[in-house]
Amino acid sequence: MKLGGDEINTKKHNFDQEAASWDQVPRRVKVAQDIAHSMIQEITLTPDIDIMDFGCGTGLLTFSLQPLVRSITGVDISQGMLDVFKTKIKEQNLNNVKAEFIDLDNGDVLTGSYNLIVSSMTLHHIKNIAPLLEQFYSILLPSGQLAIADLDLDDGQFHSDNEGVFHFGFDREELHRMFIGAGFRDVRHRATAQVEKAVGYGPTRLFTLFLIIGRK
């Protein structure tokens, strides 16, 4: 199965250049911790499940969940991010975490079988979401779950540079319907984190994030 670049677009932005200093921004670390906490509250994580972290970046979410599960596979389009991710694996001497490069725009597809797929702050970089949700559904085991954390509607103000940003946050109910359309059931969503940051040269603004979960 191959997908054309007009079906799923995950434009790289400049994540390779940002990778080395990514974890040095405290709000990014805090958001990942809050999202991980929400996922742990909402989903039963056990030592016999396998997870994919889609858009894993440097692994801020991955390494929060890793001690609770059998394995995690982090996938990303940024080789720079994956290099940092792999360094962490080596430094922590972990044998249940691995990283994979995947470029959906060039026809790569998600493979494997997972009990849970998680993704944090990646979906707004995906142009066409429906085919990605279908891929997620196809690689989940029966009763497997998909958990995605992303921005509520933000008017395009969250990023100072919107290159590679295809959605200015999401309407939760609309995304809920897309989950249902892809075949997911028991879909639910909740608030998960907040980010306060400056908007342009003006005052700071509080941006909210949500977590949406569906079951195969």
VEXMI-627812 format. One record per residue (C-alpha): z negated, y, x negated; residue in three letters. Coordinates in Angstrom, 1 decimal, always signed. Example, Ala and Ser with C-alpha at 12.3 -4.5 7.8 and 13.67 -1.06 7.14 Angstrom:
-7.8 | -4.5 | -12.3 | ALA
-7.1 | -1.1 | -13.7 | SER
***
This chain:
+0.0 | +0.0 | +0.0 | MET
+1.0 | +3.4 | -1.3 | LYS
+0.2 | +6.8 | +0.1 | LEU
+2.5 | +9.8 | -0.4 | GLY
+1.1 | +13.0 | -1.9 | GLY
+1.7 | +14.7 | +1.5 | ASP
-0.8 | +12.4 | +3.2 | GLU
-3.9 | +13.0 | +1.1 | ILE
-4.3 | +16.0 | -1.3 | ASN
-7.3 | +16.2 | -3.6 | THR
-6.2 | +19.2 | -5.8 | LYS
-8.1 | +19.0 | -9.0 | LYS
-9.2 | +22.7 | -9.2 | HIS
-10.7 | +23.2 | -12.7 | ASN
-13.4 | +20.4 | -12.5 | PHE
-12.4 | +19.1 | -15.9 | ASP
-13.3 | +22.4 | -17.6 | GLN
-16.5 | +22.7 | -15.6 | GLU
-17.8 | +19.2 | -16.2 | ALA
-19.8 | +19.7 | -19.4 | ALA
-21.9 | +22.5 | -17.8 | SER
-21.9 | +21.2 | -14.2 | TRP
-25.5 | +19.9 | -14.2 | ASP
-26.8 | +23.1 | -15.7 | GLN
-26.6 | +25.0 | -12.3 | VAL
-30.0 | +24.3 | -10.7 | PRO
-28.7 | +24.7 | -7.1 | ARG
-26.2 | +21.9 | -7.6 | ARG
-29.0 | +19.6 | -8.8 | VAL
-31.2 | +20.6 | -5.9 | LYS
-28.5 | +20.1 | -3.3 | VAL
-27.7 | +16.6 | -4.7 | ALA
-31.4 | +15.7 | -4.5 | GLN
-31.7 | +17.0 | -0.9 | ASP
-28.6 | +15.0 | +0.1 | ILE
-29.9 | +11.9 | -1.6 | ALA
-33.2 | +12.3 | +0.2 | HIS
-31.5 | +12.6 | +3.5 | SER
-29.4 | +9.5 | +2.9 | MET
-32.5 | +7.5 | +1.9 | ILE
-34.2 | +8.6 | +5.2 | GLN
-31.2 | +7.7 | +7.4 | GLU
-29.9 | +4.6 | +5.7 | ILE
-31.7 | +1.5 | +4.7 | THR
-30.9 | +1.0 | +1.0 | LEU
-31.7 | -2.5 | -0.4 | THR
-31.2 | -4.3 | -3.7 | PRO
-28.4 | -6.4 | -2.2 | ASP
-25.9 | -3.7 | -1.3 | ILE
-23.0 | -2.2 | -3.1 | ASP
-22.0 | +1.5 | -2.9 | ILE
-19.0 | +3.6 | -3.6 | MET
-19.6 | +7.3 | -4.4 | ASP
-16.3 | +9.0 | -3.6 | PHE
-15.9 | +12.2 | -5.6 | GLY
-18.9 | +11.3 | -7.7 | CYS
-18.5 | +14.1 | -10.2 | GLY
-21.2 | +13.9 | -12.9 | THR
-23.2 | +11.4 | -10.8 | GLY
-25.9 | +13.7 | -9.4 | LEU
-25.9 | +11.7 | -6.2 | LEU
-25.1 | +8.3 | -7.8 | THR
-28.0 | +8.3 | -10.2 | PHE
-30.5 | +9.3 | -7.4 | SER
-29.4 | +6.2 | -5.3 | LEU
-28.9 | +3.8 | -8.2 | GLN
-32.4 | +2.4 | -8.5 | PRO
-32.4 | +1.3 | -4.9 | LEU
-29.2 | -0.8 | -4.7 | VAL
-27.4 | -3.6 | -6.4 | ARG
-24.4 | -1.5 | -7.7 | SER
-22.7 | +1.8 | -7.4 | ILE
-19.1 | +2.6 | -8.3 | THR
-18.3 | +6.3 | -8.8 | GLY
-14.7 | +7.4 | -8.3 | VAL
-13.3 | +10.8 | -9.0 | ASP
-10.0 | +12.5 | -9.8 | ILE
-11.5 | +14.5 | -12.7 | SER
-11.6 | +12.7 | -16.0 | GLN
-13.9 | +15.4 | -17.4 | GLY
-16.5 | +14.7 | -14.7 | MET
-16.1 | +10.9 | -15.3 | LEU
-16.7 | +11.4 | -19.0 | ASP
-20.0 | +13.0 | -18.3 | VAL
-20.8 | +10.3 | -15.7 | PHE
-20.0 | +7.5 | -18.3 | LYS
-22.2 | +9.2 | -20.9 | THR
-25.1 | +9.0 | -18.5 | LYS
-24.5 | +5.3 | -17.9 | ILE
-24.6 | +4.7 | -21.6 | LYS
-27.6 | +6.9 | -22.2 | GLU
-29.6 | +5.2 | -19.4 | GLN
-28.3 | +1.8 | -20.4 | ASN
-27.4 | +0.9 | -16.8 | LEU
-25.5 | -2.2 | -15.9 | ASN
-25.2 | -1.6 | -12.2 | ASN
-23.1 | +1.6 | -12.3 | VAL
-19.5 | +2.0 | -13.2 | LYS
-16.9 | +4.8 | -13.0 | ALA
-13.3 | +4.7 | -11.9 | GLU
-10.5 | +7.3 | -12.1 | PHE
-8.5 | +7.5 | -8.9 | ILE
-5.7 | +10.0 | -8.0 | ASP
-4.9 | +9.6 | -4.4 | LEU
-2.1 | +12.2 | -4.7 | ASP
-0.2 | +9.9 | -7.1 | ASN
-0.4 | +6.9 | -4.8 | GLY
-3.7 | +5.3 | -5.9 | ASP
-5.7 | +3.7 | -3.1 | VAL
-9.3 | +2.8 | -2.8 | LEU
-10.1 | -0.9 | -3.4 | THR
-13.0 | -3.2 | -3.3 | GLY
-15.6 | -4.1 | -0.7 | SER
-18.7 | -2.0 | -0.1 | TYR
-21.7 | -2.0 | +2.2 | ASN
-21.9 | +1.8 | +2.0 | LEU
-19.6 | +4.7 | +1.0 | ILE
-21.2 | +8.0 | +0.2 | VAL
-19.6 | +11.4 | -0.6 | SER
-21.1 | +14.7 | -1.3 | SER
-19.3 | +18.1 | -1.2 | MET
-15.9 | +16.5 | -1.7 | THR
-14.4 | +16.3 | +1.7 | LEU
-13.5 | +20.1 | +1.8 | HIS
-11.2 | +19.4 | -1.1 | HIS
-9.2 | +16.8 | +0.9 | ILE
-6.2 | +18.3 | +2.7 | LYS
-5.6 | +15.5 | +5.2 | ASN
-8.8 | +13.7 | +6.1 | ILE
-7.7 | +11.1 | +8.6 | ALA
-5.9 | +8.8 | +6.2 | PRO
-8.8 | +9.0 | +3.8 | LEU
-11.2 | +8.0 | +6.6 | LEU
-8.9 | +5.1 | +7.3 | GLU
-9.1 | +4.0 | +3.7 | GLN
-12.9 | +4.2 | +3.8 | PHE
-12.9 | +2.1 | +6.9 | TYR
-10.6 | -0.6 | +5.3 | SER
-12.9 | -1.2 | +2.3 | ILE
-16.2 | -1.3 | +4.1 | LEU
-17.7 | -4.6 | +4.9 | LEU
-18.5 | -5.4 | +8.5 | PRO
-21.3 | -3.1 | +9.7 | SER
-20.9 | -1.1 | +6.5 | GLY
-21.6 | +2.6 | +6.7 | GLN
-19.9 | +5.9 | +5.6 | LEU
-22.1 | +8.8 | +4.8 | ALA
-20.5 | +12.2 | +4.0 | ILE
-22.4 | +15.4 | +3.2 | ALA
-20.5 | +18.7 | +3.3 | ASP
-20.5 | +22.3 | +4.4 | LEU
-20.9 | +23.7 | +7.9 | ASP
-18.2 | +26.3 | +8.7 | LEU
-18.4 | +28.9 | +5.9 | ASP
-15.5 | +31.4 | +6.5 | ASP
-14.2 | +30.6 | +3.1 | GLY
-17.1 | +32.4 | +1.4 | GLN
-18.9 | +29.5 | -0.3 | PHE
-16.5 | +29.3 | -3.2 | HIS
-15.6 | +32.4 | -5.2 | SER
-12.2 | +30.7 | -5.9 | ASP
-10.7 | +28.8 | -3.1 | ASN
-8.0 | +27.1 | -5.1 | GLU
-8.1 | +23.4 | -4.2 | GLY
-10.3 | +24.1 | -1.1 | VAL
-8.5 | +23.0 | +2.1 | PHE
-11.4 | +23.4 | +4.6 | HIS
-13.8 | +26.3 | +4.8 | PHE
-16.5 | +23.9 | +5.9 | GLY
-16.4 | +21.7 | +9.0 | PHE
-17.2 | +21.8 | +12.6 | ASP
-19.6 | +18.8 | +12.9 | ARG
-18.3 | +17.7 | +16.4 | GLU
-14.7 | +17.8 | +15.3 | GLU
-15.5 | +15.7 | +12.3 | LEU
-17.5 | +13.4 | +14.6 | HIS
-14.3 | +12.9 | +16.6 | ARG
-12.3 | +12.1 | +13.5 | MET
-14.9 | +9.4 | +12.5 | PHE
-14.5 | +7.9 | +16.0 | ILE
-10.7 | +8.1 | +15.7 | GLY
-10.8 | +6.1 | +12.4 | ALA
-12.8 | +3.3 | +14.1 | GLY
-16.4 | +4.2 | +13.2 | PHE
-19.2 | +3.8 | +15.8 | ARG
-22.8 | +4.9 | +16.0 | ASP
-21.7 | +8.2 | +14.5 | VAL
-24.5 | +10.8 | +14.0 | ARG
-25.1 | +13.9 | +12.0 | HIS
-28.0 | +16.0 | +10.9 | ARG
-28.8 | +19.0 | +8.7 | ALA
-29.3 | +18.0 | +5.1 | THR
-29.4 | +20.9 | +2.7 | ALA
-29.2 | +24.7 | +2.2 | GLN
-27.6 | +26.8 | -0.5 | VAL
-28.3 | +30.5 | -1.0 | GLU
-25.8 | +32.2 | -3.2 | LYS
-24.1 | +35.6 | -3.7 | ALA
-20.9 | +36.3 | -1.8 | VAL
-18.6 | +38.4 | -4.0 | GLY
-20.4 | +41.6 | -5.0 | TYR
-22.4 | +41.7 | -1.9 | GLY
-25.8 | +40.2 | -0.9 | PRO
-26.6 | +36.5 | -0.9 | THR
-25.8 | +34.3 | +2.0 | ARG
-27.4 | +31.1 | +3.2 | LEU
-24.9 | +28.2 | +3.5 | PHE
-25.9 | +25.0 | +5.4 | THR
-24.8 | +21.5 | +4.7 | LEU
-24.8 | +18.5 | +7.1 | PHE
-24.8 | +14.7 | +6.7 | LEU
-22.6 | +12.7 | +9.0 | ILE
-22.9 | +8.9 | +9.2 | ILE
-20.8 | +6.2 | +10.9 | GLY
-20.8 | +2.5 | +11.0 | ARG
-17.8 | +0.1 | +10.8 | LYS
***
